[in-house]
């Protein structure tokens, strides 16, 4: 019994000693042989809310964190303090357009003189609302292969055109025409255009504007009064058209008439190219026959009476080249070609074209140049006639008499229009503009 009681007593003392160790507070943790007892396990705060997805479209990520609240005795928390997870927004991300590589530079647009090279690139289309490609789709640079031989000659500069603005600083333009072509059919060298600054009057407040308007297959965008708008010519022509926004007497903006003096129809452009092809044939007879074909083609174009004011100027240039080629080739055009030549001129002088000539006058004195071409062609016809032979050419808007005879054979005064000539147009018979040359002019001077 004694042994059993002693054992129970010892166990009770040990249990009390153990309880005393768990509840005691150490005097100092720095004393050797002493260890600070823990009063509880470390604990972590609750997780924070998941963050906003890192991307607004496509697959992104979210994170959440927690802080470790350790015991006063420095025990570390177990487990991570930061967690992440993927998030996939249902919105599809936009894909922006992307340029492909530039194409190689093209060949020079001309075989001599100043031309241009171009290259282009394609834009891979954007998707899901992405932005289109920025920057140019086409690039152009100048090229100058060689000097063209045998160019034509420049005519005189035209008068300065009207200022591009009715107020503030604008610009004026003047042009010159290339008269004829060289032996190889090449055009003149240099620029056909010259610009200078004009306008020194201050513009009024631009509270009045010309509104957008669709006229003659061209959309004219709104602009302030005093400005000129430039557009591409309609699809059947090349060049540029212009239109000015004006102010009426009450200060209200209104559109002026459009100007098509720089528009050249594609058919007229092709005809001019065929003219150069005929010139390149070299042989005089072939070149002369080619010019006859050009006259017939031009006659067909002008008979349609559907062309721009710029076409009138271009037609003058074609007739000038035809006349010069006939001279160089010493080629006598057939009577039918002569009649068609002057019929073309008659079409151009039709009263319906008066407005077009006034429009063309802003670019070049085309009507004056046309009369010079007519005069040169008349001399060409006269040189092909025999002595004492005469020609009478009558059209709706033009009447000409070409008579060749020695001066000594002139026995009477010269009247034009000729009196009593059959086939005379009423406008010519009653015209106040008459020509009279006394016969004494042709008599040999007396000693």
Buried (B, 14 or more C-beta within 10 A) or exposed (E): EEEEEEEEEEEEEEEEEEEEEEEEEEEEEEEEEEEEEEEEEBEBEEEEEEEEBBBEBEEBEBEBEBEBEEBEEEEEBEEEEEBBEEBEBEEEBEBBBEBEEEEEEEEBBBEBBBBEBEEEBBBEEBEEEEEEBEEEEEBEEEBEEEEBEEBBEBBEEBEEBEBBBBBEEBBBBBBBBBBBBBEBBBBBBEEBEEEEEBBEEEBEEBEBEBEEBEEEEBEBEEBBBBBBBEBEBBEEBBBBBBBBBBBEEEEEBEBEEBBBBBBBBEBBBEBBEEBBEBBBBEEBEBBBBBBBBBBBBBBEBBEEEEBBBBBBBBBBBBBBBBBBBBBBBEBBBEEEBBBBBBBBBBBBBEEEBEEBBEBBBBBBBBBEBBEBBBEBBBEBBBEBBEEEEEBBBBBEBBBBBBBBBEEEEBEEEBBBBBEEBEEBBEEBEEEEEEEEEEEEEBEEEEE
